[in-house]
Amino acid sequence: MKKVFIAIGSNIGNRRENLVRAAVLLEDFIDIRGKSRVYETKPVGYADQRDFLNAALFGFTDLDPFELLNQCKRVEAQLGRKQKPFKDAPREADIDIIFYDNAEINDETLTIPHPRWQERDFVITPLLDLLDAGAFDSDTLADFKSILLKRCRKERIFCGF
């Protein structure tokens, strides 16, 4: 089983319910061991849209990274996500694989660690919750843990998961 960290977000419809439903559906193929709080964040890129709710979770999966990506895309579709009409468009569900154990993958369909995770407070802040919960207590994740320890929460808490 591989340890995975997943970021989830939503800014269409009942955003909180979309996050809860995403987590339930992800449990079909991820043994979820921890969830962050939910944070309300400003959109990145295209600004003329509703704020996002964002969270992160960690757990274990026996899927390989590409199977995991396909299953995450399936969950997004189940929650109503359609093909994006433009970059950074609003969406019912956005599910990103941030870390897959200590894997490094740079493929045209998948990059792990997520290429912009360190630039995005809406990813960093929920990951800090997981850090507090001990999710990064592993030698394989030491590099990511050291990066997170230098960061601070910049988003406001919306609610618990």
N, C-alpha and C positions, 0 to 999 in steps of 0.2 A: 504494500500500500504506500502511496506517495502522498506527502503533505502538500496541500494546495491552499492558496489564498485567493479569494474571489472578491471582486468589487461589484456592487450592484447599484443601479440608479434608476430613477424614474421621474419624469416631469409631465406626464399626460395622465388624465383620469385621476383615480384615487391612488395617489403616489405611494402612500404607506401600505395600502392593501397590495399594490403591485409588488412591493419589496417582500412582504410577508409571503405572498403566493410564490414569488421567485424562490425564496428559501425553501419552501415546502417542496417545490418541484425539483430543486437541486438535490434534495435529500434522497431522490431516487438513485443517484449515482455518486454522491459525496456523503461520507459519514461526518456530518457537521459536528464539530466539537466546541465552537465558539462563534459568537456574533458580536459585532460592535453595536454601539448606539447608532441611532439614525440622525443624520445631520442634514440641515437645509443649506444648500449651496447655490451660488450664482452660476449660471451657465457659462461655459468656456467656448470661445469662438463666436458663434451666432448668439448675440445677446438678447434679441427681441423674442424672448420666450419665457415661460414660467420657470421659477427656480426649481432645482432638482432636490429630491431626497436621495441621500447616498448612505451606504453602509458597506461593511465588509464582513466576510466570514472566513473561517478556516476549518479544514477537516482533512479527511483522507479519502483517496479514491484508488481503485484498481484500474481505472481507464488510463490509456496512454494520453499524452497531451493533445493529440489531434482528435481522438475520440472524445475527450473532455470538451474541446472547443465545439465539436459538432453537437454534443448534447446541450451545451450552454446556448448555442444558436437555436436549437429546437425549443428550449424553454422560452427564450425571447419571443419566438413566433407564437407559442402557446399563449403568451401574455398579450398578444396583439401587435407586436412590433412588425412593421412592414419595411420593405426596402427603403432606405433613407433617400428622400428626394434631393437632399444636398448635405454637405458636410456639417456636422454638429447640429443636425435637425432635432426637434423635440422627439421624444420616444417614450413609449409605455415602459420599456425595460431595456436596460443596457447592462450586460453581464460581461465582465472582463476577467480573464485569468491574469492575476498579478504575478504570482510565483507558483511554480510547480516543483516542489522540493528544491534542490539547488540546480535544476536544469537551466541550461542556456540554449535557446533555440532561436534561430534567425532564418525563418522561412517566409516565403511570400504570403502565406496564409496565417502564420502564427509567429509572434515574437514573445519570448519569455526570457527574463522578466519583462513585463509590459514596458514598452519603450519610453513612456512618459510618466511613469508612476511617481518619480521623484519630483516632478514639476507640478503635480496636481494636489492641492490641499484637500480636495474632496476624496482623494485616495489616502493620502498621508494621515489625515485626522482619524478616520475609522481604523486604520492599521495601528495607530497608537493605542487605541482601546484594546486591540488584540495583543499588542506588546505588553500592556499592563496585565492582561489575563494570562501571560506566560506562553503565548503561542509561538514565540520566537526562541524559546529555551531549547536550542539545538545547535550543535556545532555547524551543521550544514547551512543554517540561516544566520550565522554570526555576522556576515558582511551586511546583510539587510538590517539586522538589529542595530548595528553600530550607526548606520545612516539614520534610522528612525530615532535613535536616542538624541540626535542633534537637532531634531525638529520639535515644533510645538504645535498645539492645536490652534487652528485659525478659523474654524467654522463653528457656528453655533449649533448646539444640540436641539434637535426638533423633538425627539421622543425616544423612548426605549424601543427595542425591537419587539 
